[in-house]
Amino acid sequence: MTEQVLSEVGAVVAPEREAELVALYRELVSGPLPEGLVRTELLRGPGGHWRVQSLWRDMAALEAVRNAPQRPAAPALFRRVGTEPELTVFSVAAAQTGELSLS
């Protein structure tokens, strides 16, 4: 079994650009998603910290997107709202899924 990887692209976003970031992300994920993308989320943290976390089938799927002629989507998203993102890639060492109950 190939090992899944999680990419995290994040930056601090100015408060006046946050709504634009959310709208751009929603637009991005409404279209076709890259081959091998399992899941993606836009996360907001304290102090204007934002992250796009994306779970990939394997490193080859992530590398295919990173090496494509067009710029990778998540870093480009942050650049469009005027900030320079940082990328971190994690190997998934263990995972568990469960039911999500939203009240």
Backbone hydrogen bonds in HBPLUS format (Angstrom, degrees):
<---DONOR---> <-ACCEPTOR-->    atom                        ^
c    i                          cat <-CA-CA->   ^        H-A-AA   ^      H-
h    n   atom  resd res      DA  || num        DHA   H-A  angle D-A-AA Bond
n    s   type  num  typ     dist DA aas  dist angle  dist       angle   num
A0092-VAL N   A0004-GLN O   2.97 MM  88  5.48 170.3  1.98 149.5 146.3     1
A0005-VAL N   A0056-TRP O   3.29 MM  51  5.32 152.9  2.36 131.1 139.0     2
A0056-TRP N   A0005-VAL O   2.76 MM  51  5.32 172.8  1.76 171.9 173.6     3
A0006-LEU N   A0090-PHE O   2.80 MM  84  5.08 159.5  1.84 146.4 153.5     4
A0090-PHE N   A0006-LEU O   2.80 MM  84  5.08 165.2  1.82 149.2 154.4     5
A0007-SER N   A0054-SER O   2.85 MM  47  5.25 158.3  1.89 156.0 156.6     6
A0054-SER N   A0007-SER O   2.89 MM  47  5.25 159.7  1.93 151.4 157.7     7
A0008-GLU N   A0088-THR O   2.77 MM  80  5.19 156.8  1.82 162.2 167.2     8
A0088-THR N   A0008-GLU O   2.88 MM  80  5.19 150.0  1.97 145.6 155.4     9
A0009-VAL N   A0052-VAL O   2.98 MM  43  5.24 164.3  2.01 145.2 149.5    10
A0052-VAL N   A0009-VAL O   2.79 MM  43  5.24 154.1  1.85 149.9 158.8    11
A0010-GLY N   A0086-GLU O   2.95 MM  76  5.45 156.2  2.01 150.0 156.9    12
A0086-GLU N   A0010-GLY O   2.85 MM  76  5.45 154.0  1.92 150.8 158.6    13
A0011-ALA N   A0050-TRP O   3.08 MM  39  5.65 149.5  2.18 145.9 154.4    14
A0050-TRP N   A0011-ALA O   2.95 MM  39  5.65 163.3  1.98 157.6 162.4    15
A0013-VAL N   A0048-GLY O   2.83 MM  35  5.34 161.3  1.87 150.8 151.1    16
A0017-ARG N   A0014-ALA O   2.84 MM   3  5.39 162.5  1.87 123.7 129.8    17
A0018-GLU N   A0015-PRO O   3.35 MM   3  5.38 161.7  2.39 104.1 109.4    18
A0021-LEU N   A0017-ARG O   3.00 MM   4  6.31 151.9  2.08 149.9 158.2    19
A0022-VAL N   A0018-GLU O   3.03 MM   4  6.37 162.8  2.06 156.9 160.0    20
A0023-ALA N   A0019-ALA O   3.01 MM   4  6.23 162.2  2.04 147.6 152.6    21
A0024-LEU N   A0020-GLU O   2.86 MM   4  6.05 161.3  1.89 152.7 157.9    22
A0025-TYR N   A0021-LEU O   2.92 MM   4  6.12 158.4  1.97 151.7 157.7    23
A0026-ARG N   A0022-VAL O   2.98 MM   4  6.21 166.7  2.00 152.8 156.1    24
A0027-GLU N   A0023-ALA O   2.99 MM   4  6.20 155.6  2.05 146.6 153.5    25
A0028-LEU N   A0024-LEU O   2.89 MM   4  6.08 156.3  1.94 146.0 152.9    26
A0029-VAL N   A0025-TYR O   2.98 MM   4  6.28 163.7  2.01 162.2 163.8    27
A0030-SER N   A0027-GLU O   3.27 MM   3  5.23 145.5  2.40  96.6 106.6    28
A0031-GLY N   A0028-LEU O   3.43 MM   3  5.96 162.1  2.46 110.3 115.1    29
A0037-LEU N   A0034-PRO O   3.22 MM   3  5.75 161.4  2.26 134.0 133.3    30
A0057-ARG N   A0036-GLY O   2.77 MM  21  5.04 158.8  1.82 152.4 159.3    31
A0038-VAL N   A0055-LEU O   2.75 MM  17  5.35 157.9  1.80 153.5 158.6    32
A0039-ARG N   A0055-LEU O   3.35 MM  16  5.11 155.2  2.42 131.6 134.0    33
A0055-LEU N   A0039-ARG O   2.76 MM  16  5.11 156.0  1.81 144.9 153.4    34
A0041-GLU N   A0053-GLN O   2.87 MM  12  5.41 150.8  1.96 151.9 161.5    35
A0053-GLN N   A0041-GLU O   2.96 MM  12  5.41 149.6  2.06 151.2 159.2    36
A0043-LEU N   A0051-ARG O   2.69 MM   8  5.02 171.5  1.70 158.9 161.9    37
A0051-ARG N   A0043-LEU O   2.88 MM   8  5.02 151.0  1.97 143.6 149.4    38
A0045-GLY N   A0049-HIS O   2.67 MM   4  4.97 159.7  1.71 172.3 165.9    39
A0049-HIS N   A0046-PRO O   3.31 MM   3  5.86 161.9  2.35 114.2 119.4    40
A0061-ALA N   A0058-ASP O   3.18 MM   3  5.55 126.8  2.48 104.7 116.4    41
A0062-LEU N   A0058-ASP O   3.39 MM   4  6.81 160.1  2.43 149.6 154.4    42
A0063-GLU N   A0059-MET O   2.82 MM   4  6.00 165.6  1.84 156.3 160.8    43
A0064-ALA N   A0060-ALA O   2.93 MM   4  6.06 148.4  2.03 142.7 150.7    44
A0065-VAL N   A0061-ALA O   3.34 MM   4  6.64 152.7  2.42 142.8 148.3    45
A0066-ARG N   A0062-LEU O   2.95 MM   4  6.24 162.1  1.99 153.1 158.8    46
A0067-ASN N   A0063-GLU O   2.85 MM   4  5.92 141.2  2.00 146.3 155.3    47
A0068-ALA N   A0065-VAL O   3.33 MM   3  5.24 161.3  2.37 100.7 106.2    48
A0076-ALA N   A0072-PRO O   3.31 MM   4  6.39 160.1  2.36 149.3 155.1    49
A0077-LEU N   A0073-ALA O   2.88 MM   4  6.05 146.8  1.99 152.5 162.2    50
A0078-PHE N   A0074-ALA O   3.30 MM   4  6.68 157.8  2.35 154.1 157.0    51
A0079-ARG N   A0075-PRO O   3.04 MM   4  6.35 158.1  2.09 150.5 157.1    52
A0080-ARG N   A0076-ALA O   2.98 MM   4  6.18 143.8  2.11 145.2 154.3    53
A0081-VAL N   A0078-PHE O   3.10 MM   3  5.35 144.6  2.23 102.8 112.9    54
A0083-THR N   A0078-PHE O   3.24 MM   5  5.68 158.9  2.28 137.7 139.6    55
A0082-GLY N   A0079-ARG O   3.05 MM   3  5.05 158.2  2.10 109.4 109.8    56
